Amino acid sequence: MTVKIEKLSHDGRGIAVVEGKTLFIQGSLPGETVTYRVLKKHRQYSEAEVVDVLTASPQRTQPGCAHFAICGGCSLQHMSTASQLQLKQQVLLEQLQHFGRVTPETVLPPLTLADWGYRHKARLGVKFVIKKNKVLVGFREKQSRYLADIEHCPVLHPSVGERLPAIRELITTLECFQQIPQIEVAIGDTETALVFRHLMPLSDSDQEKLLAFGKAHALHIYLQPNPPLPLKKLWPEHSAEELRYSLPDEQIEFLFHPLDFTQINLTLNRQMVAQAIALLAPQPNETILDLFCGIGNFTLAIARHAQQVTGIEGGNIMVERARKNAEHNDLNNVSFFAANLQEPSPQAPWIKKPYDKILLDPPRTGAKEILPFFAHFAAKRIVYVSCNPATLARDAGELVHQYGYQLKQVGVMNMFPHTTHVEAMTVFEK
């Protein structure tokens, strides 16, 4: 069956209409004529994939990975980087208008860096497949619960992306090869850590093999028993548990645990923090609130410029990590508090204070529950970093229509090249 693609959906699939029914066609681009295969039929629409491209779009490019057709780790490698950024910006602006009824005064240039080898965090699935008589290590197939059979991953940092066959071979030699469901990958500026989840206790022999693998490939090896218990660091034996990444412009170094939340793209993170500081413009006489602060990724950089910074995060462990990072960087003008920002307490001491400016970087669910307190905070400027345009748009509508702010600037950040994930930064002013 042949059809012409009219436009792209927000998740990067081509849209066409056949006999009055909408088709979402994976792997197609606007203006292209393609043949397709229907994968799933629904009452009001169908899902399909491209079989052959008869007329190609100028936006089309050759995927940089041989496994792109099957692996679900990426969805936009067939689209040029410039077109990917254009799509993400379009999605952001449309959702701000649709869900928030707001339009920014200025659209910032996109933040973008290297397209390949950018992933410093990942969760790799592991599975012994009886029919193939082999262990698979990687991401799931597109539209499937099965693991893709891949040899390398060019979006993963090369210390892992080019070692998938070696990791697979290692697991094949273990006695517990059917009892390792996943490997967490965490990479700092100079160290790469692999956290092996295991469903049964490991024999001394298996631990020796994992340790030898770490030595041979200069990898930090951790073990995570099931049910999840405290990690055991297997190699290097007498080194600190933390990994490290830095913000050279601010002369800040972060210590983080392999399972801590940190940005996946550490190089773009540096650009992101620099832009946030430039847009927030903290001054030496200002008090600033950093909501959803994590281990202090933005907080400590802001503290280099402000009089006092208060960081709020949901979990005690992350707050302790943030405090440790402040001490590590000799910053004494920052305070951290643990608080559930989905259920903020009006009695919390930090919530009763006014602030000159606010930075927030919430999870995908957004910051709806904390917004009613913004009237009391009375901040003259807000920088909102988002990983979900829909909840950003909802919250932007609240800030503009309920709390008297103007949406001054908005821009996308290509934190996840070749995927449809949209990261954005917005600026609101009273």
C-alpha positions, -999 to +999 in steps of 0.1 A: +000+000+000+012+035-009+005+068+007+019+104+009+029+117+044+012+150+054+030+159+086+047+146+117+031+137+150+046+149+183+063+115+187+080+117+153+058+094+133+045+104+099+008+111+096-014+102+066-051+097+060-064+066+042-101+062+036-109+088+063-088+070+089-055+084+104-023+064+099+007+069+121+037+055+101+070+050+120+100+059+099+084+083+075+088+121+070+065+149+057+062+151+019+074+115+014+056+089-006+060+055+011+047+020+011+038+007+045+028-022+066+000-019+092+011-031+127-020-023+149-055-013+140-076+008+164-111+022+161-101+057+151-065+052+138-039+026+128-002+022+135+022+012+107+058+011+096+076+021+064+084-008+040+099+014+013+105+051+007+095+059-029+100+097-027+124+108+000+122+141+020+151+165+020+150+161+058+159+124+055+194+112+063+212+079+066+208+065+102+242+064+120+235+030+135+231-003+117+205-014+143+183+016+140+156-004+121+150-028+151+163-011+182+139+011+202+166+032+218+163+058+191+134+069+169+146+098+148+180+088+133+164+089+098+159+127+103+187+153+101+197+170+133+184+203+122+150+188+114+149+170+148+155+204+165+128+220+143+103+192+153+111+196+190+107+234+189+074+230+170+061+205+196+071+228+225+055+259+210+023+241+200+019+226+234+025+259+252-003+273+231-026+243+233-024+234+270-013+268+285-027+293+261+007+311+262+031+324+236+067+334+245+080+368+236+113+353+224+124+318+212+160+310+222+185+293+198+185+255+205+212+241+227+229+212+209+262+194+209+274+160+197+248+136+184+268+105+192+283+089+223+263+113+245+246+089+269+262+088+303+233+070+319+214+039+307+196+008+318+205-021+296+183-052+295+199-086+297+182-118+285+192-153+275+172-162+245+167-199+242+158-198+205+189-180+196+210-198+223+227-165+232+226-137+257+213-103+245+224-070+261+208-037+251+175-019+246+141-032+236+130-036+200+107-009+185+071-015+196+081-047+214+089-061+248+118-082+233+154-071+235+170-061+203+200-082+191+226-055+187+264-054+185+271-018+194+253+014+204+267+047+190+246+069+212+260+053+244+293+066+256+320+045+238+332+030+270+300+009+270+285+014+235+315-003+219+318-030+246+284-047+243+298-079+227+324-081+255+297-076+281+275-102+265+304-127+264+312-121+300+276-128+311+276-160+289+305-173+310+288-168+344+270-195+363+241-171+369+238-160+333+200-164+334+197-145+367+210-111+355+180-091+342+197-057+337+228-036+340+227+000+351+253+022+333+267+054+350+295+074+336+313+104+350+340+126+335+366+098+338+350+067+353+325+042+339+305+021+363+284-010+355+258-021+382+249-058+377+214-066+391+213-103+401+183-123+412+203-149+431+235-147+452+266-148+431+292-176+435+328-167+443+337-178+408+312-154+391+324-125+413+360-133+403+350-131+366+332-098+371+362-084+390+386-095+363+364-079+336+365-046+355+402-048+358+407-057+321+384-029+308+391-002+335+354-003+346+340+001+380+319-029+389+290-029+413+265-056+424+229-051+432+211-080+448+174-086+444+153-074+461+171-041+458+196-039+486+226-016+492+251-019+464+283-037+468+313-023+450+334-051+436+361-032+418+381-011+423+380-025+459+394+004+479+383+034+459+355+058+468+320+047+458+312+079+440+317+089+404+325+125+395+314+151+369+323+187+367+311+222+357+345+237+347+330+272+341+319+273+377+349+253+391+325+228+406+329+190+409+300+167+418+303+134+435+274+110+427+264+074+432+259+052+402+221+050+409+216+087+416+196+108+391+221+128+370+217+142+335+222+116+308+241+140+285+268+155+307+284+176+280+251+193+272+244+196+309+273+221+311+257+242+284+223+239+301+236+251+335+255+280+319+224+291+301+203+288+332+228+310+351+228+335+323+189+337+322+184+336+360+212+363+364+217+357+401+231+388+419+254+389+451+225+404+472+198+379+461+182+349+478+172+321+454+151+290+456+160+258+436+131+234+435+137+197+426+174+203+431+187+167+430+223+166+440+227+203+435+233+204+397+220+240+394+221+249+431+259+250+435+264+270+403+238+295+414+256+297+448+287+310+431+268+342+422+240+347+448+240+357+484+220+326+496+205+296+478+179+271+492+177+237+474+146+214+479+145+177+469+121+149+478+145+123+492+168+125+522+195+105+504+197+130+476+196+160+500+226+145+519+243+140+486+237+177+478+250+188+512+281+167+507+287+183+473+283+218+488+310+209+513+332+193+486+331+226+468+336+248+499+302+265+494+286+277+527+259+299+513+235+271+504+210+251+524+192+219+515+158+205+527+140+173+520+103+179+511+076+162+491+069+188+464+038+169+453+024+175+487+041+207+500+037+215+537+027+251+544+045+248+577+080+241+562+104+269+572+117+273+537+082+277+522+074+307+545+101+329+530+101+352+500+128+347+473+142+371+447+143+344+420+134+307+415+148+279+394+129+246+391+136+214+373+107+191+380+101+155+369+078+147+340+047+153+362+056+190+364+053+214+394+015+219+397+013+213+434+040+238+444+028+266+421+001+280+446+030+290+469+046+312+442+023+341+451+040+342+485+075+336+472+070+368+451+100+360+429+106+385+401+121+359+378+116+322+373+137+298+352+118+266+346+137+236+331+114+209+318+115+174+303+078+173+294+063+200+272+027+191+281+032+196+319+054+227+313+026+242+292+000+235+319+023+251+345+031+280+323-006+287+319-010+288+357+020+311+361+008+335+335-030+335+340-032+329+378+000+344+392+008+374+371+039+363+353+049+368+316+065+341+295+095+359+282+118+333+267+117+296+257+141+273+240+147+236+234+178+217+245+189+186+225+196+165+256+185+133+238+195+134+201+177+110+178+148+106+202+115+125+205+123+136+241+119+174+244+139+192+270+131+229+274+141+260+294+117+289+299+119+323+316+090+340+334+090+375+348+066+395+370 
